[in-house]
Amino acid sequence: MKLIKRWGRAFGLFWWDFLVGDTPELFVATLVIVAVALLLGHHHESGYLMLPALAIVFLVLSAYRGRRRTGPVGAKPTKQTDAPS
């Protein structure tokens, strides 16, 4: 039973890392875009405009979030206290 639990956990962690990885917001964005595509299945005209717009919005937000996390270009990195010296 322990072996099955261990394999199940390893399988789940693999898929979590594969699908979510370092950017969970892009995983959520993909789920939202797929859900909107399913909801707009019979409204082709709306889908042609809505889906690319959603993809652009999510990519811009992700880039903004990544840019905010790393700081401005050319800025000197701050000294981290938890890093070994």
N, CA, C and O atoms as a Maestro MAE file, in Angstrom:
{
 s_m_m2io_version
 :::
 2.0.0
}

f_m_ct {
 s_m_title
 :::
 protein
 m_atom[340] {
  # First column is atom index #
  i_m_mmod_type
  r_m_x_coord
  r_m_y_coord
  r_m_z_coord
  i_m_residue_number
  s_m_chain_name
  s_m_pdb_residue_name
  s_m_pdb_atom_name
  i_m_atomic_number
  :::
  1 25 0.820 -1.190 0.000 1 A "MET " " N  " 7
  2 3 0.000 0.000 0.000 1 A "MET " " CA " 6
  3 2 0.869 1.261 0.000 1 A "MET " " C  " 6
  4 15 0.521 2.247 -0.650 1 A "MET " " O  " 8
  5 25 1.991 1.241 0.719 2 A "LYS " " N  " 7
  6 3 2.880 2.399 0.754 2 A "LYS " " CA " 6
  7 2 3.464 2.680 -0.621 2 A "LYS " " C  " 6
  8 15 3.644 3.835 -1.007 2 A "LYS " " O  " 8
  9 25 3.763 1.599 -1.367 3 A "LEU " " N  " 7
  10 3 4.324 1.766 -2.700 3 A "LEU " " CA " 6
  11 2 3.320 2.447 -3.625 3 A "LEU " " C  " 6
  12 15 3.698 3.319 -4.407 3 A "LEU " " O  " 8
  13 25 2.071 2.071 -3.549 4 A "ILE " " N  " 7
  14 3 1.032 2.682 -4.382 4 A "ILE " " CA " 6
  15 2 0.853 4.155 -4.015 4 A "ILE " " C  " 6
  16 15 0.699 5.001 -4.896 4 A "ILE " " O  " 8
  17 25 0.874 4.462 -2.711 5 A "LYS " " N  " 7
  18 3 0.760 5.855 -2.274 5 A "LYS " " CA " 6
  19 2 1.935 6.682 -2.802 5 A "LYS " " C  " 6
  20 15 1.753 7.802 -3.280 5 A "LYS " " O  " 8
  21 25 3.141 6.116 -2.709 6 A "ARG " " N  " 7
  22 3 4.330 6.825 -3.153 6 A "ARG " " CA " 6
  23 2 4.284 7.073 -4.660 6 A "ARG " " C  " 6
  24 15 4.604 8.168 -5.123 6 A "ARG " " O  " 8
  25 25 3.886 6.059 -5.417 7 A "TRP " " N  " 7
  26 3 3.776 6.218 -6.868 7 A "TRP " " CA " 6
  27 2 2.686 7.224 -7.225 7 A "TRP " " C  " 6
  28 15 2.866 8.045 -8.124 7 A "TRP " " O  " 8
  29 25 1.565 7.162 -6.525 8 A "GLY " " N  " 7
  30 3 0.485 8.116 -6.782 8 A "GLY " " CA " 6
  31 2 0.912 9.541 -6.495 8 A "GLY " " C  " 6
  32 15 0.595 10.456 -7.254 8 A "GLY " " O  " 8
  33 25 1.627 9.727 -5.404 9 A "ARG " " N  " 7
  34 3 2.124 11.065 -5.052 9 A "ARG " " CA " 6
  35 2 3.129 11.555 -6.086 9 A "ARG " " C  " 6
  36 15 3.078 12.710 -6.509 9 A "ARG " " O  " 8
  37 25 4.045 10.677 -6.494 10 A "ALA " " N  " 7
  38 3 5.040 11.065 -7.502 10 A "ALA " " CA " 6
  39 2 4.354 11.413 -8.824 10 A "ALA " " C  " 6
  40 15 4.746 12.368 -9.494 10 A "ALA " " O  " 8
  41 25 3.339 10.645 -9.197 11 A "PHE " " N  " 7
  42 3 2.593 10.914 -10.430 11 A "PHE " " CA " 6
  43 2 1.892 12.267 -10.349 11 A "PHE " " C  " 6
  44 15 1.932 13.046 -11.301 11 A "PHE " " O  " 8
  45 25 1.251 12.545 -9.218 12 A "GLY " " N  " 7
  46 3 0.576 13.824 -9.021 12 A "GLY " " CA " 6
  47 2 1.538 14.996 -9.030 12 A "GLY " " C  " 6
  48 15 1.246 16.031 -9.628 12 A "GLY " " O  " 8
  49 25 2.681 14.849 -8.375 13 A "LEU " " N  " 7
  50 3 3.679 15.919 -8.346 13 A "LEU " " CA " 6
  51 2 4.271 16.170 -9.733 13 A "LEU " " C  " 6
  52 15 4.561 17.310 -10.095 13 A "LEU " " O  " 8
  53 25 4.447 15.095 -10.503 14 A "PHE " " N  " 7
  54 3 4.939 15.264 -11.869 14 A "PHE " " CA " 6
  55 2 3.970 16.114 -12.680 14 A "PHE " " C  " 6
  56 15 4.379 17.070 -13.339 14 A "PHE " " O  " 8
  57 25 2.681 15.767 -12.633 15 A "TRP " " N  " 7
  58 3 1.698 16.512 -13.418 15 A "TRP " " CA " 6
  59 2 1.542 17.933 -12.905 15 A "TRP " " C  " 6
  60 15 1.353 18.850 -13.704 15 A "TRP " " O  " 8
  61 25 1.615 18.143 -11.598 16 A "TRP " " N  " 7
  62 3 1.544 19.497 -11.051 16 A "TRP " " CA " 6
  63 2 2.704 20.329 -11.582 16 A "TRP " " C  " 6
  64 15 2.505 21.458 -12.031 16 A "TRP " " O  " 8
  65 25 3.914 19.779 -11.534 17 A "ASP " " N  " 7
  66 3 5.087 20.504 -12.011 17 A "ASP " " CA " 6
  67 2 5.014 20.717 -13.520 17 A "ASP " " C  " 6
  68 15 5.414 21.770 -14.018 17 A "ASP " " O  " 8
  69 25 4.509 19.729 -14.247 18 A "PHE " " N  " 7
  70 3 4.417 19.829 -15.703 18 A "PHE " " CA " 6
  71 2 3.386 20.874 -16.124 18 A "PHE " " C  " 6
  72 15 3.654 21.676 -17.019 18 A "PHE " " O  " 8
  73 25 2.222 20.876 -15.499 19 A "LEU " " N  " 7
  74 3 1.151 21.785 -15.898 19 A "LEU " " CA " 6
  75 2 1.277 23.164 -15.272 19 A "LEU " " C  " 6
  76 15 1.065 24.168 -15.952 19 A "LEU " " O  " 8
  77 25 1.613 23.234 -14.007 20 A "VAL " " N  " 7
  78 3 1.651 24.509 -13.307 20 A "VAL " " CA " 6
  79 2 3.057 25.101 -13.360 20 A "VAL " " C  " 6
  80 15 3.230 26.253 -13.757 20 A "VAL " " O  " 8
  81 25 4.045 24.335 -12.969 21 A "GLY " " N  " 7
  82 3 5.427 24.793 -13.028 21 A "GLY " " CA " 6
  83 2 5.673 26.041 -12.212 21 A "GLY " " C  " 6
  84 15 5.234 26.139 -11.065 21 A "GLY " " O  " 8
  85 25 6.378 27.004 -12.804 22 A "ASP " " N  " 7
  86 3 6.744 28.237 -12.110 22 A "ASP " " CA " 6
  87 2 5.694 29.332 -12.245 22 A "ASP " " C  " 6
  88 15 5.752 30.333 -11.531 22 A "ASP " " O  " 8
  89 25 4.734 29.156 -13.150 23 A "THR " " N  " 7
  90 3 3.765 30.218 -13.411 23 A "THR " " CA " 6
  91 2 2.335 29.698 -13.296 23 A "THR " " C  " 6
  92 15 1.706 29.373 -14.303 23 A "THR " " O  " 8
  93 25 1.829 29.621 -12.085 24 A "PRO " " N  " 7
  94 3 0.455 29.136 -11.926 24 A "PRO " " CA " 6
  95 2 -0.576 30.051 -12.564 24 A "PRO " " C  " 6
  96 15 -1.669 29.598 -12.904 24 A "PRO " " O  " 8
  97 25 -0.252 31.339 -12.738 25 A "GLU " " N  " 7
  98 3 -1.231 32.235 -13.355 25 A "GLU " " CA " 6
  99 2 -1.478 31.877 -14.821 25 A "GLU " " C  " 6
  100 15 -2.585 32.078 -15.322 25 A "GLU " " O  " 8
  101 25 -0.475 31.356 -15.511 26 A "LEU " " N  " 7
  102 3 -0.693 30.939 -16.900 26 A "LEU " " CA " 6
  103 2 -1.518 29.659 -16.973 26 A "LEU " " C  " 6
  104 15 -2.269 29.468 -17.930 26 A "LEU " " O  " 8
  105 25 -1.395 28.797 -16.000 27 A "PHE " " N  " 7
  106 3 -2.233 27.596 -15.937 27 A "PHE " " CA " 6
  107 2 -3.688 27.986 -15.723 27 A "PHE " " C  " 6
  108 15 -4.582 27.458 -16.385 27 A "PHE " " O  " 8
  109 25 -3.922 28.906 -14.801 28 A "VAL " " N  " 7
  110 3 -5.286 29.383 -14.542 28 A "VAL " " CA " 6
  111 2 -5.821 30.109 -15.778 28 A "VAL " " C  " 6
  112 15 -6.990 29.950 -16.130 28 A "VAL " " O  " 8
  113 25 -4.981 30.897 -16.431 29 A "ALA " " N  " 7
  114 3 -5.400 31.599 -17.643 29 A "ALA " " CA " 6
  115 2 -5.811 30.615 -18.730 29 A "ALA " " C  " 6
  116 15 -6.801 30.836 -19.427 29 A "ALA " " O  " 8
  117 25 -5.058 29.535 -18.878 30 A "THR " " N  " 7
  118 3 -5.396 28.515 -19.861 30 A "THR " " CA " 6
  119 2 -6.744 27.879 -19.543 30 A "THR " " C  " 6
  120 15 -7.556 27.659 -20.442 30 A "THR " " O  " 8
  121 25 -6.983 27.583 -18.271 31 A "LEU " " N  " 7
  122 3 -8.277 27.022 -17.884 31 A "LEU " " CA " 6
  123 2 -9.415 27.988 -18.178 31 A "LEU " " C  " 6
  124 15 -10.477 27.573 -18.643 31 A "LEU " " O  " 8
  125 25 -9.204 29.271 -17.912 32 A "VAL " " N  " 7
  126 3 -10.243 30.279 -18.177 32 A "VAL " " CA " 6
  127 2 -10.510 30.385 -19.675 32 A "VAL " " C  " 6
  128 15 -11.666 30.436 -20.095 32 A "VAL " " O  " 8
  129 25 -9.462 30.417 -20.478 33 A "ILE " " N  " 7
  130 3 -9.632 30.544 -21.923 33 A "ILE " " CA " 6
  131 2 -10.344 29.321 -22.499 33 A "ILE " " C  " 6
  132 15 -11.208 29.462 -23.365 33 A "ILE " " O  " 8
  133 25 -9.996 28.133 -22.032 34 A "VAL " " N  " 7
  134 3 -10.674 26.921 -22.509 34 A "VAL " " CA " 6
  135 2 -12.143 26.933 -22.090 34 A "VAL " " C  " 6
  136 15 -13.011 26.549 -22.874 34 A "VAL " " O  " 8
  137 25 -12.429 27.367 -20.867 35 A "ALA " " N  " 7
  138 3 -13.820 27.439 -20.401 35 A "ALA " " CA " 6
  139 2 -14.618 28.444 -21.227 35 A "ALA " " C  " 6
  140 15 -15.760 28.170 -21.596 35 A "ALA " " O  " 8
  141 25 -14.036 29.594 -21.518 36 A "VAL " " N  " 7
  142 3 -14.724 30.595 -22.338 36 A "VAL " " CA " 6
  143 2 -14.940 30.058 -23.749 36 A "VAL " " C  " 6
  144 15 -15.992 30.294 -24.344 36 A "VAL " " O  " 8
  145 25 -13.965 29.344 -24.287 37 A "ALA " " N  " 7
  146 3 -14.114 28.751 -25.618 37 A "ALA " " CA " 6
  147 2 -15.268 27.752 -25.641 37 A "ALA " " C  " 6
  148 15 -16.029 27.698 -26.607 37 A "ALA " " O  " 8
  149 25 -15.394 26.961 -24.576 38 A "LEU " " N  " 7
  150 3 -16.504 26.013 -24.511 38 A "LEU " " CA " 6
  151 2 -17.846 26.730 -24.404 38 A "LEU " " C  " 6
  152 15 -18.830 26.313 -25.016 38 A "LEU " " O  " 8
  153 25 -17.882 27.811 -23.625 39 A "LEU " " N  " 7
  154 3 -19.125 28.564 -23.480 39 A "LEU " " CA " 6
  155 2 -19.521 29.293 -24.762 39 A "LEU " " C  " 6
  156 15 -20.708 29.471 -25.038 39 A "LEU " " O  " 8
  157 25 -18.534 29.712 -25.539 40 A "LEU " " N  " 7
  158 3 -18.799 30.424 -26.787 40 A "LEU " " CA " 6
  159 2 -18.783 29.497 -27.997 40 A "LEU " " C  " 6
  160 15 -18.554 29.949 -29.119 40 A "LEU " " O  " 8
  161 25 -19.020 28.223 -27.786 41 A "GLY " " N  " 7
  162 3 -18.940 27.243 -28.867 41 A "GLY " " CA " 6
  163 2 -19.832 27.537 -30.045 41 A "GLY " " C  " 6
  164 15 -19.443 27.274 -31.183 41 A "GLY " " O  " 8
  165 25 -21.012 28.073 -29.818 42 A "HIS " " N  " 7
  166 3 -21.955 28.340 -30.904 42 A "HIS " " CA " 6
  167 2 -21.976 29.810 -31.322 42 A "HIS " " C  " 6
  168 15 -22.723 30.187 -32.224 42 A "HIS " " O  " 8
  169 25 -21.174 30.624 -30.681 43 A "HIS " " N  " 7
  170 3 -21.105 32.048 -31.008 43 A "HIS " " CA " 6
  171 2 -19.737 32.341 -31.606 43 A "HIS " " C  " 6
  172 15 -18.856 32.890 -30.944 43 A "HIS " " O  " 8
  173 25 -19.575 31.966 -32.864 44 A "HIS " " N  " 7
  174 3 -18.259 32.042 -33.497 44 A "HIS " " CA " 6
  175 2 -17.727 33.467 -33.580 44 A "HIS " " C  " 6
  176 15 -16.538 33.695 -33.356 44 A "HIS " " O  " 8
  177 25 -18.588 34.425 -33.899 45 A "GLU " " N  " 7
  178 3 -18.121 35.803 -34.048 45 A "GLU " " CA " 6
  179 2 -17.561 36.336 -32.731 45 A "GLU " " C  " 6
  180 15 -16.519 36.991 -32.715 45 A "GLU " " O  " 8
  181 25 -18.246 36.058 -31.641 46 A "SER " " N  " 7
  182 3 -17.765 36.507 -30.343 46 A "SER " " CA " 6
  183 2 -16.455 35.812 -29.970 46 A "SER " " C  " 6
  184 15 -15.553 36.433 -29.409 46 A "SER " " O  " 8
  185 25 -16.361 34.541 -30.282 47 A "GLY " " N  " 7
  186 3 -15.156 33.776 -29.967 47 A "GLY " " CA " 6
  187 2 -13.929 34.274 -30.706 47 A "GLY " " C  " 6
  188 15 -12.822 34.270 -30.167 47 A "GLY " " O  " 8
  189 25 -14.138 34.714 -31.979 48 A "TYR " " N  " 7
  190 3 -13.014 35.213 -32.766 48 A "TYR " " CA " 6
  191 2 -12.396 36.458 -32.146 48 A "TYR " " C  " 6
  192 15 -11.203 36.713 -32.311 48 A "TYR " " O  " 8
  193 25 -13.201 37.224 -31.442 49 A "LEU " " N  " 7
  194 3 -12.693 38.437 -30.806 49 A "LEU " " CA " 6
  195 2 -12.289 38.206 -29.354 49 A "LEU " " C  " 6
  196 15 -11.274 38.729 -28.894 49 A "LEU " " O  " 8
  197 25 -13.084 37.422 -28.639 50 A "MET " " N  " 7
  198 3 -12.903 37.267 -27.192 50 A "MET " " CA " 6
  199 2 -11.670 36.425 -26.846 50 A "MET " " C  " 6
  200 15 -10.915 36.797 -25.948 50 A "MET " " O  " 8
  201 25 -11.453 35.321 -27.526 51 A "LEU " " N  " 7
  202 3 -10.365 34.416 -27.147 51 A "LEU " " CA " 6
  203 2 -8.975 35.005 -27.368 51 A "LEU " " C  " 6
  204 15 -8.137 34.905 -26.472 51 A "LEU " " O  " 8
  205 25 -8.691 35.616 -28.523 52 A "PRO " " N  " 7
  206 3 -7.380 36.261 -28.651 52 A "PRO " " CA " 6
  207 2 -7.211 37.429 -27.675 52 A "PRO " " C  " 6
  208 15 -6.113 37.653 -27.164 52 A "PRO " " O  " 8
  209 25 -8.289 38.172 -27.415 53 A "ALA " " N  " 7
  210 3 -8.198 39.282 -26.466 53 A "ALA " " CA " 6
  211 2 -7.880 38.763 -25.066 53 A "ALA " " C  " 6
  212 15 -7.050 39.342 -24.365 53 A "ALA " " O  " 8
  213 25 -8.533 37.680 -24.656 54 A "LEU " " N  " 7
  214 3 -8.232 37.088 -23.348 54 A "LEU " " CA " 6
  215 2 -6.790 36.615 -23.269 54 A "LEU " " C  " 6
  216 15 -6.119 36.833 -22.261 54 A "LEU " " O  " 8
  217 25 -6.310 35.969 -24.325 55 A "ALA " " N  " 7
  218 3 -4.924 35.489 -24.335 55 A "ALA " " CA " 6
  219 2 -3.947 36.653 -24.212 55 A "ALA " " C  " 6
  220 15 -2.966 36.566 -23.472 55 A "ALA " " O  " 8
  221 25 -4.208 37.739 -24.929 56 A "ILE " " N  " 7
  222 3 -3.326 38.908 -24.866 56 A "ILE " " CA " 6
  223 2 -3.354 39.517 -23.466 56 A "ILE " " C  " 6
  224 15 -2.307 39.858 -22.914 56 A "ILE " " O  " 8
  225 25 -4.542 39.654 -22.896 57 A "VAL " " N  " 7
  226 3 -4.660 40.237 -21.553 57 A "VAL " " CA " 6
  227 2 -3.896 39.397 -20.536 57 A "VAL " " C  " 6
  228 15 -3.150 39.943 -19.723 57 A "VAL " " O  " 8
  229 25 -4.070 38.083 -20.570 58 A "PHE " " N  " 7
  230 3 -3.384 37.227 -19.605 58 A "PHE " " CA " 6
  231 2 -1.872 37.253 -19.798 58 A "PHE " " C  " 6
  232 15 -1.132 37.232 -18.814 58 A "PHE " " O  " 8
  233 25 -1.397 37.299 -21.033 59 A "LEU " " N  " 7
  234 3 0.048 37.360 -21.266 59 A "LEU " " CA " 6
  235 2 0.639 38.683 -20.797 59 A "LEU " " C  " 6
  236 15 1.731 38.713 -20.231 59 A "LEU " " O  " 8
  237 25 -0.081 39.777 -21.031 60 A "VAL " " N  " 7
  238 3 0.397 41.084 -20.564 60 A "VAL " " CA " 6
  239 2 0.435 41.116 -19.032 60 A "VAL " " C  " 6
  240 15 1.400 41.602 -18.442 60 A "VAL " " O  " 8
  241 25 -0.614 40.598 -18.395 61 A "LEU " " N  " 7
  242 3 -0.631 40.564 -16.933 61 A "LEU " " CA " 6
  243 2 0.492 39.697 -16.378 61 A "LEU " " C  " 6
  244 15 1.111 40.048 -15.374 61 A "LEU " " O  " 8
  245 25 0.755 38.571 -17.026 62 A "SER " " N  " 7
  246 3 1.832 37.699 -16.579 62 A "SER " " CA " 6
  247 2 3.193 38.378 -16.748 62 A "SER " " C  " 6
  248 15 4.054 38.281 -15.873 62 A "SER " " O  " 8
  249 25 3.379 39.059 -17.871 63 A "ALA " " N  " 7
  250 3 4.642 39.772 -18.095 63 A "ALA " " CA " 6
  251 2 4.805 40.901 -17.084 63 A "ALA " " C  " 6
  252 15 5.903 41.120 -16.573 63 A "ALA " " O  " 8
  253 25 3.725 41.618 -16.791 64 A "TYR " " N  " 7
  254 3 3.776 42.690 -15.802 64 A "TYR " " CA " 6
  255 2 4.125 42.135 -14.428 64 A "TYR " " C  " 6
  256 15 4.935 42.711 -13.702 64 A "TYR " " O  " 8
  257 25 3.508 41.014 -14.078 65 A "ARG " " N  " 7
  258 3 3.789 40.386 -12.779 65 A "ARG " " CA " 6
  259 2 5.248 39.928 -12.701 65 A "ARG " " C  " 6
  260 15 5.901 40.106 -11.672 65 A "ARG " " O  " 8
  261 25 5.757 39.342 -13.782 66 A "GLY " " N  " 7
  262 3 7.151 38.912 -13.815 66 A "GLY " " CA " 6
  263 2 8.110 40.081 -13.775 66 A "GLY " " C  " 6
  264 15 9.156 40.015 -13.128 66 A "GLY " " O  " 8
  265 25 7.763 41.129 -14.449 67 A "ARG " " N  " 7
  266 3 8.607 42.330 -14.460 67 A "ARG " " CA " 6
  267 2 8.640 42.968 -13.070 67 A "ARG " " C  " 6
  268 15 9.691 43.415 -12.609 67 A "ARG " " O  " 8
  269 25 7.487 43.005 -12.411 68 A "ARG " " N  " 7
  270 3 7.410 43.595 -11.080 68 A "ARG " " CA " 6
  271 2 8.203 42.758 -10.081 68 A "ARG " " C  " 6
  272 15 8.799 43.293 -9.146 68 A "ARG " " O  " 8
  273 25 8.207 41.440 -10.286 69 A "ARG " " N  " 7
  274 3 8.913 40.545 -9.378 69 A "ARG " " CA " 6
  275 2 10.425 40.702 -9.498 69 A "ARG " " C  " 6
  276 15 11.137 40.592 -8.500 69 A "ARG " " O  " 8
  277 25 10.923 40.958 -10.711 70 A "THR " " N  " 7
  278 3 12.363 41.033 -10.914 70 A "THR " " CA " 6
  279 2 12.913 42.442 -10.799 70 A "THR " " C  " 6
  280 15 14.110 42.611 -10.569 70 A "THR " " O  " 8
  281 25 12.088 43.445 -10.949 71 A "GLY " " N  " 7
  282 3 12.550 44.825 -10.834 71 A "GLY " " CA " 6
  283 2 12.913 45.393 -12.187 71 A "GLY " " C  " 6
  284 15 12.836 44.690 -13.195 71 A "GLY " " O  " 8
  285 25 13.312 46.663 -12.228 72 A "PRO " " N  " 7
  286 3 13.621 47.321 -13.495 72 A "PRO " " CA " 6
  287 2 14.899 46.772 -14.127 72 A "PRO " " C  " 6
  288 15 15.770 46.225 -13.451 72 A "PRO " " O  " 8
  289 25 14.975 46.936 -15.433 73 A "VAL " " N  " 7
  290 3 16.153 46.484 -16.179 73 A "VAL " " CA " 6
  291 2 17.335 47.358 -15.793 73 A "VAL " " C  " 6
  292 15 17.209 48.581 -15.731 73 A "VAL " " O  " 8
  293 25 18.469 46.749 -15.536 74 A "GLY " " N  " 7
  294 3 19.680 47.474 -15.195 74 A "GLY " " CA " 6
  295 2 19.836 47.761 -13.713 74 A "GLY " " C  " 6
  296 15 20.866 48.286 -13.291 74 A "GLY " " O  " 8
  297 25 18.833 47.425 -12.920 75 A "ALA " " N  " 7
  298 3 18.930 47.671 -11.480 75 A "ALA " " CA " 6
  299 2 19.862 46.638 -10.866 75 A "ALA " " C  " 6
  300 15 19.885 45.474 -11.269 75 A "ALA " " O  " 8
  301 25 20.621 47.088 -9.892 76 A "LYS " " N  " 7
  302 3 21.525 46.169 -9.211 76 A "LYS " " CA " 6
  303 2 20.718 45.278 -8.274 76 A "LYS " " C  " 6
  304 15 19.826 45.757 -7.573 76 A "LYS " " O  " 8
  305 25 21.029 43.984 -8.259 77 A "PRO " " N  " 7
  306 3 20.298 43.093 -7.353 77 A "PRO " " CA " 6
  307 2 20.584 43.443 -5.898 77 A "PRO " " C  " 6
  308 15 21.697 43.835 -5.546 77 A "PRO " " O  " 8
  309 25 19.581 43.297 -5.077 78 A "THR " " N  " 7
  310 3 19.768 43.570 -3.655 78 A "THR " " CA " 6
  311 2 20.430 42.376 -2.995 78 A "THR " " C  " 6
  312 15 20.302 41.245 -3.463 78 A "THR " " O  " 8
  313 25 21.129 42.630 -1.923 79 A "LYS " " N  " 7
  314 3 21.807 41.563 -1.200 79 A "LYS " " CA " 6
  315 2 20.766 40.756 -0.433 79 A "LYS " " C  " 6
  316 15 19.986 41.308 0.344 79 A "LYS " " O  " 8
  317 25 20.763 39.453 -0.657 80 A "GLN " " N  " 7
  318 3 19.808 38.587 0.007 80 A "GLN " " CA " 6
  319 2 20.399 38.105 1.320 80 A "GLN " " C  " 6
  320 15 21.575 37.750 1.400 80 A "GLN " " O  " 8
  321 25 19.563 38.101 2.343 81 A "THR " " N  " 7
  322 3 20.058 37.704 3.661 81 A "THR " " CA " 6
  323 2 20.091 36.196 3.834 81 A "THR " " C  " 6
  324 15 20.860 35.685 4.648 81 A "THR " " O  " 8
  325 25 19.257 35.467 3.069 82 A "ASP " " N  " 7
  326 3 19.202 34.020 3.264 82 A "ASP " " CA " 6
  327 2 20.210 33.268 2.384 82 A "ASP " " C  " 6
  328 15 20.357 32.054 2.524 82 A "ASP " " O  " 8
  329 25 20.893 33.956 1.498 83 A "ALA " " N  " 7
  330 3 21.866 33.304 0.631 83 A "ALA " " CA " 6
  331 2 23.179 33.096 1.392 83 A "ALA " " C  " 6
  332 15 23.582 33.955 2.177 83 A "ALA " " O  " 8
  333 25 23.840 31.971 1.166 84 A "PRO " " N  " 7
  334 3 25.132 31.742 1.829 84 A "PRO " " CA " 6
  335 2 26.170 32.716 1.271 84 A "PRO " " C  " 6
  336 15 26.143 33.052 0.087 84 A "PRO " " O  " 8
  337 25 27.072 33.161 2.121 85 A "SER " " N  " 7
  338 3 28.091 34.124 1.673 85 A "SER " " CA " 6
  339 2 29.403 33.451 1.386 85 A "SER " " C  " 6
  340 15 30.366 34.114 1.000 85 A "SER " " O  " 8
  :::
 }
 m_bond[339] {
  # First column is bond index #
  i_m_from
  i_m_to
  i_m_order
  :::
  1 1 2 1
  2 2 3 1
  3 3 4 2
  4 3 5 1
  5 5 6 1
  6 6 7 1
  7 7 8 2
  8 7 9 1
  9 9 10 1
  10 10 11 1
  11 11 12 2
  12 11 13 1
  13 13 14 1
  14 14 15 1
  15 15 16 2
  16 15 17 1
  17 17 18 1
  18 18 19 1
  19 19 20 2
  20 19 21 1
  21 21 22 1
  22 22 23 1
  23 23 24 2
  24 23 25 1
  25 25 26 1
  26 26 27 1
  27 27 28 2
  28 27 29 1
  29 29 30 1
  30 30 31 1
  31 31 32 2
  32 31 33 1
  33 33 34 1
  34 34 35 1
  35 35 36 2
  36 35 37 1
  37 37 38 1
  38 38 39 1
  39 39 40 2
  40 39 41 1
  41 41 42 1
  42 42 43 1
  43 43 44 2
  44 43 45 1
  45 45 46 1
  46 46 47 1
  47 47 48 2
  48 47 49 1
  49 49 50 1
  50 50 51 1
  51 51 52 2
  52 51 53 1
  53 53 54 1
  54 54 55 1
  55 55 56 2
  56 55 57 1
  57 57 58 1
  58 58 59 1
  59 59 60 2
  60 59 61 1
  61 61 62 1
  62 62 63 1
  63 63 64 2
  64 63 65 1
  65 65 66 1
  66 66 67 1
  67 67 68 2
  68 67 69 1
  69 69 70 1
  70 70 71 1
  71 71 72 2
  72 71 73 1
  73 73 74 1
  74 74 75 1
  75 75 76 2
  76 75 77 1
  77 77 78 1
  78 78 79 1
  79 79 80 2
  80 79 81 1
  81 81 82 1
  82 82 83 1
  83 83 84 2
  84 83 85 1
  85 85 86 1
  86 86 87 1
  87 87 88 2
  88 87 89 1
  89 89 90 1
  90 90 91 1
  91 91 92 2
  92 91 93 1
  93 93 94 1
  94 94 95 1
  95 95 96 2
  96 95 97 1
  97 97 98 1
  98 98 99 1
  99 99 100 2
  100 99 101 1
  101 101 102 1
  102 102 103 1
  103 103 104 2
  104 103 105 1
  105 105 106 1
  106 106 107 1
  107 107 108 2
  108 107 109 1
  109 109 110 1
  110 110 111 1
  111 111 112 2
  112 111 113 1
  113 113 114 1
  114 114 115 1
  115 115 116 2
  116 115 117 1
  117 117 118 1
  118 118 119 1
  119 119 120 2
  120 119 121 1
  121 121 122 1
  122 122 123 1
  123 123 124 2
  124 123 125 1
  125 125 126 1
  126 126 127 1
  127 127 128 2
  128 127 129 1
  129 129 130 1
  130 130 131 1
  131 131 132 2
  132 131 133 1
  133 133 134 1
  134 134 135 1
  135 135 136 2
  136 135 137 1
  137 137 138 1
  138 138 139 1
  139 139 140 2
  140 139 141 1
  141 141 142 1
  142 142 143 1
  143 143 144 2
  144 143 145 1
  145 145 146 1
  146 146 147 1
  147 147 148 2
  148 147 149 1
  149 149 150 1
  150 150 151 1
  151 151 152 2
  152 151 153 1
  153 153 154 1
  154 154 155 1
  155 155 156 2
  156 155 157 1
  157 157 158 1
  158 158 159 1
  159 159 160 2
  160 159 161 1
  161 161 162 1
  162 162 163 1
  163 163 164 2
  164 163 165 1
  165 165 166 1
  166 166 167 1
  167 167 168 2
  168 167 169 1
  169 169 170 1
  170 170 171 1
  171 171 172 2
  172 171 173 1
  173 173 174 1
  174 174 175 1
  175 175 176 2
  176 175 177 1
  177 177 178 1
  178 178 179 1
  179 179 180 2
  180 179 181 1
  181 181 182 1
  182 182 183 1
  183 183 184 2
  184 183 185 1
  185 185 186 1
  186 186 187 1
  187 187 188 2
  188 187 189 1
  189 189 190 1
  190 190 191 1
  191 191 192 2
  192 191 193 1
  193 193 194 1
  194 194 195 1
  195 195 196 2
  196 195 197 1
  197 197 198 1
  198 198 199 1
  199 199 200 2
  200 199 201 1
  201 201 202 1
  202 202 203 1
  203 203 204 2
  204 203 205 1
  205 205 206 1
  206 206 207 1
  207 207 208 2
  208 207 209 1
  209 209 210 1
  210 210 211 1
  211 211 212 2
  212 211 213 1
  213 213 214 1
  214 214 215 1
  215 215 216 2
  216 215 217 1
  217 217 218 1
  218 218 219 1
  219 219 220 2
  220 219 221 1
  221 221 222 1
  222 222 223 1
  223 223 224 2
  224 223 225 1
  225 225 226 1
  226 226 227 1
  227 227 228 2
  228 227 229 1
  229 229 230 1
  230 230 231 1
  231 231 232 2
  232 231 233 1
  233 233 234 1
  234 234 235 1
  235 235 236 2
  236 235 237 1
  237 237 238 1
  238 238 239 1
  239 239 240 2
  240 239 241 1
  241 241 242 1
  242 242 243 1
  243 243 244 2
  244 243 245 1
  245 245 246 1
  246 246 247 1
  247 247 248 2
  248 247 249 1
  249 249 250 1
  250 250 251 1
  251 251 252 2
  252 251 253 1
  253 253 254 1
  254 254 255 1
  255 255 256 2
  256 255 257 1
  257 257 258 1
  258 258 259 1
  259 259 260 2
  260 259 261 1
  261 261 262 1
  262 262 263 1
  263 263 264 2
  264 263 265 1
  265 265 266 1
  266 266 267 1
  267 267 268 2
  268 267 269 1
  269 269 270 1
  270 270 271 1
  271 271 272 2
  272 271 273 1
  273 273 274 1
  274 274 275 1
  275 275 276 2
  276 275 277 1
  277 277 278 1
  278 278 279 1
  279 279 280 2
  280 279 281 1
  281 281 282 1
  282 282 283 1
  283 283 284 2
  284 283 285 1
  285 285 286 1
  286 286 287 1
  287 287 288 2
  288 287 289 1
  289 289 290 1
  290 290 291 1
  291 291 292 2
  292 291 293 1
  293 293 294 1
  294 294 295 1
  295 295 296 2
  296 295 297 1
  297 297 298 1
  298 298 299 1
  299 299 300 2
  300 299 301 1
  301 301 302 1
  302 302 303 1
  303 303 304 2
  304 303 305 1
  305 305 306 1
  306 306 307 1
  307 307 308 2
  308 307 309 1
  309 309 310 1
  310 310 311 1
  311 311 312 2
  312 311 313 1
  313 313 314 1
  314 314 315 1
  315 315 316 2
  316 315 317 1
  317 317 318 1
  318 318 319 1
  319 319 320 2
  320 319 321 1
  321 321 322 1
  322 322 323 1
  323 323 324 2
  324 323 325 1
  325 325 326 1
  326 326 327 1
  327 327 328 2
  328 327 329 1
  329 329 330 1
  330 330 331 1
  331 331 332 2
  332 331 333 1
  333 333 334 1
  334 334 335 1
  335 335 336 2
  336 335 337 1
  337 337 338 1
  338 338 339 1
  339 339 340 2
  :::
 }
}
